[in-house]
Amino acid sequence: MTEKLFNQKEAAEYLGTTVGTLNSWRHDGKLTIPFVRWGYRVRYKKSDLDKWIEEHTENLTNKIN
């Protein structure tokens, strides 16, 4: 079974940001979240969003050491 793909609105809500911010990140290449493109449609895998969150989670104790 294929993993559910989030549309841009769903992905933005999941990440707690806006569709505009996701678009900026994708176009600027600042924060690269893998995505799937079908023509003009952009989709995100939940597993990719979860991985991105883990990679960008900072722990205060890591900064002190």
PyMOL commands that place a pseudoatom at each C-alpha (Angstrom):
pseudoatom trace, name=CA, resn=MET, resi=1, chain=A, elem=C, hetatm=0, pos=[0.000, 0.000, 0.000]
pseudoatom trace, name=CA, resn=THR, resi=2, chain=A, elem=C, hetatm=0, pos=[1.323, 3.440, -0.925]
pseudoatom trace, name=CA, resn=GLU, resi=3, chain=A, elem=C, hetatm=0, pos=[1.751, 6.050, 1.766]
pseudoatom trace, name=CA, resn=LYS, resi=4, chain=A, elem=C, hetatm=0, pos=[-0.829, 8.872, 1.829]
pseudoatom trace, name=CA, resn=LEU, resi=5, chain=A, elem=C, hetatm=0, pos=[0.460, 12.055, 0.267]
pseudoatom trace, name=CA, resn=PHE, resi=6, chain=A, elem=C, hetatm=0, pos=[-0.366, 15.417, 1.847]
pseudoatom trace, name=CA, resn=ASN, resi=7, chain=A, elem=C, hetatm=0, pos=[-1.310, 18.307, -0.386]
pseudoatom trace, name=CA, resn=GLN, resi=8, chain=A, elem=C, hetatm=0, pos=[0.355, 21.647, 0.349]
pseudoatom trace, name=CA, resn=LYS, resi=9, chain=A, elem=C, hetatm=0, pos=[-2.378, 22.841, 2.705]
pseudoatom trace, name=CA, resn=GLU, resi=10, chain=A, elem=C, hetatm=0, pos=[-2.327, 19.602, 4.689]
pseudoatom trace, name=CA, resn=ALA, resi=11, chain=A, elem=C, hetatm=0, pos=[1.479, 19.612, 4.864]
pseudoatom trace, name=CA, resn=ALA, resi=12, chain=A, elem=C, hetatm=0, pos=[1.550, 23.241, 6.003]
pseudoatom trace, name=CA, resn=GLU, resi=13, chain=A, elem=C, hetatm=0, pos=[-1.016, 22.541, 8.721]
pseudoatom trace, name=CA, resn=TYR, resi=14, chain=A, elem=C, hetatm=0, pos=[0.929, 19.456, 9.828]
pseudoatom trace, name=CA, resn=LEU, resi=15, chain=A, elem=C, hetatm=0, pos=[4.113, 21.536, 10.128]
pseudoatom trace, name=CA, resn=GLY, resi=16, chain=A, elem=C, hetatm=0, pos=[2.337, 24.499, 11.707]
pseudoatom trace, name=CA, resn=THR, resi=17, chain=A, elem=C, hetatm=0, pos=[3.221, 26.895, 8.920]
pseudoatom trace, name=CA, resn=THR, resi=18, chain=A, elem=C, hetatm=0, pos=[1.601, 28.321, 5.795]
pseudoatom trace, name=CA, resn=VAL, resi=19, chain=A, elem=C, hetatm=0, pos=[1.446, 27.184, 2.192]
pseudoatom trace, name=CA, resn=GLY, resi=20, chain=A, elem=C, hetatm=0, pos=[3.330, 30.365, 1.262]
pseudoatom trace, name=CA, resn=THR, resi=21, chain=A, elem=C, hetatm=0, pos=[6.170, 29.436, 3.594]
pseudoatom trace, name=CA, resn=LEU, resi=22, chain=A, elem=C, hetatm=0, pos=[6.358, 25.916, 2.126]
pseudoatom trace, name=CA, resn=ASN, resi=23, chain=A, elem=C, hetatm=0, pos=[6.478, 27.437, -1.351]
pseudoatom trace, name=CA, resn=SER, resi=24, chain=A, elem=C, hetatm=0, pos=[9.271, 29.804, -0.311]
pseudoatom trace, name=CA, resn=TRP, resi=25, chain=A, elem=C, hetatm=0, pos=[11.288, 26.989, 1.241]
pseudoatom trace, name=CA, resn=ARG, resi=26, chain=A, elem=C, hetatm=0, pos=[10.873, 24.869, -1.875]
pseudoatom trace, name=CA, resn=HIS, resi=27, chain=A, elem=C, hetatm=0, pos=[11.761, 27.663, -4.323]
pseudoatom trace, name=CA, resn=ASP, resi=28, chain=A, elem=C, hetatm=0, pos=[14.586, 29.205, -2.284]
pseudoatom trace, name=CA, resn=GLY, resi=29, chain=A, elem=C, hetatm=0, pos=[16.095, 25.836, -1.385]
pseudoatom trace, name=CA, resn=LYS, resi=30, chain=A, elem=C, hetatm=0, pos=[16.655, 27.095, 2.173]
pseudoatom trace, name=CA, resn=LEU, resi=31, chain=A, elem=C, hetatm=0, pos=[14.956, 24.219, 3.951]
pseudoatom trace, name=CA, resn=THR, resi=32, chain=A, elem=C, hetatm=0, pos=[14.597, 21.253, 1.691]
pseudoatom trace, name=CA, resn=ILE, resi=33, chain=A, elem=C, hetatm=0, pos=[11.689, 18.967, 2.392]
pseudoatom trace, name=CA, resn=PRO, resi=34, chain=A, elem=C, hetatm=0, pos=[11.368, 16.190, -0.186]
pseudoatom trace, name=CA, resn=PHE, resi=35, chain=A, elem=C, hetatm=0, pos=[8.251, 16.500, -2.323]
pseudoatom trace, name=CA, resn=VAL, resi=36, chain=A, elem=C, hetatm=0, pos=[6.525, 14.802, -5.230]
pseudoatom trace, name=CA, resn=ARG, resi=37, chain=A, elem=C, hetatm=0, pos=[5.417, 16.845, -8.226]
pseudoatom trace, name=CA, resn=TRP, resi=38, chain=A, elem=C, hetatm=0, pos=[2.674, 15.778, -10.633]
pseudoatom trace, name=CA, resn=GLY, resi=39, chain=A, elem=C, hetatm=0, pos=[2.380, 18.525, -13.190]
pseudoatom trace, name=CA, resn=TYR, resi=40, chain=A, elem=C, hetatm=0, pos=[1.534, 21.602, -11.118]
pseudoatom trace, name=CA, resn=ARG, resi=41, chain=A, elem=C, hetatm=0, pos=[0.558, 19.577, -8.060]
pseudoatom trace, name=CA, resn=VAL, resi=42, chain=A, elem=C, hetatm=0, pos=[2.981, 19.265, -5.158]
pseudoatom trace, name=CA, resn=ARG, resi=43, chain=A, elem=C, hetatm=0, pos=[2.586, 16.520, -2.570]
pseudoatom trace, name=CA, resn=TYR, resi=44, chain=A, elem=C, hetatm=0, pos=[4.504, 15.566, 0.572]
pseudoatom trace, name=CA, resn=LYS, resi=45, chain=A, elem=C, hetatm=0, pos=[4.897, 12.145, 2.198]
pseudoatom trace, name=CA, resn=LYS, resi=46, chain=A, elem=C, hetatm=0, pos=[4.083, 12.116, 5.903]
pseudoatom trace, name=CA, resn=SER, resi=47, chain=A, elem=C, hetatm=0, pos=[7.261, 10.104, 6.565]
pseudoatom trace, name=CA, resn=ASP, resi=48, chain=A, elem=C, hetatm=0, pos=[9.342, 12.822, 4.840]
pseudoatom trace, name=CA, resn=LEU, resi=49, chain=A, elem=C, hetatm=0, pos=[7.663, 15.522, 6.936]
pseudoatom trace, name=CA, resn=ASP, resi=50, chain=A, elem=C, hetatm=0, pos=[8.296, 13.517, 10.125]
pseudoatom trace, name=CA, resn=LYS, resi=51, chain=A, elem=C, hetatm=0, pos=[11.948, 12.987, 9.160]
pseudoatom trace, name=CA, resn=TRP, resi=52, chain=A, elem=C, hetatm=0, pos=[12.364, 16.702, 8.419]
pseudoatom trace, name=CA, resn=ILE, resi=53, chain=A, elem=C, hetatm=0, pos=[10.866, 17.574, 11.819]
pseudoatom trace, name=CA, resn=GLU, resi=54, chain=A, elem=C, hetatm=0, pos=[13.294, 15.193, 13.565]
pseudoatom trace, name=CA, resn=GLU, resi=55, chain=A, elem=C, hetatm=0, pos=[16.273, 16.618, 11.672]
pseudoatom trace, name=CA, resn=HIS, resi=56, chain=A, elem=C, hetatm=0, pos=[15.307, 20.190, 12.631]
pseudoatom trace, name=CA, resn=THR, resi=57, chain=A, elem=C, hetatm=0, pos=[14.425, 19.565, 16.260]
pseudoatom trace, name=CA, resn=GLU, resi=58, chain=A, elem=C, hetatm=0, pos=[16.895, 21.214, 18.595]
pseudoatom trace, name=CA, resn=ASN, resi=59, chain=A, elem=C, hetatm=0, pos=[17.484, 20.152, 22.152]
pseudoatom trace, name=CA, resn=LEU, resi=60, chain=A, elem=C, hetatm=0, pos=[18.669, 22.838, 24.542]
pseudoatom trace, name=CA, resn=THR, resi=61, chain=A, elem=C, hetatm=0, pos=[20.995, 20.402, 26.344]
pseudoatom trace, name=CA, resn=ASN, resi=62, chain=A, elem=C, hetatm=0, pos=[22.762, 19.705, 23.019]
pseudoatom trace, name=CA, resn=LYS, resi=63, chain=A, elem=C, hetatm=0, pos=[23.545, 23.411, 22.675]
pseudoatom trace, name=CA, resn=ILE, resi=64, chain=A, elem=C, hetatm=0, pos=[24.999, 23.673, 26.181]
pseudoatom trace, name=CA, resn=ASN, resi=65, chain=A, elem=C, hetatm=0, pos=[27.435, 20.777, 25.793]
for i in range(1, 65): cmd.bond("trace and resi %d" % i, "trace and resi %d" % (i + 1))
show_as sticks, trace
zoom trace
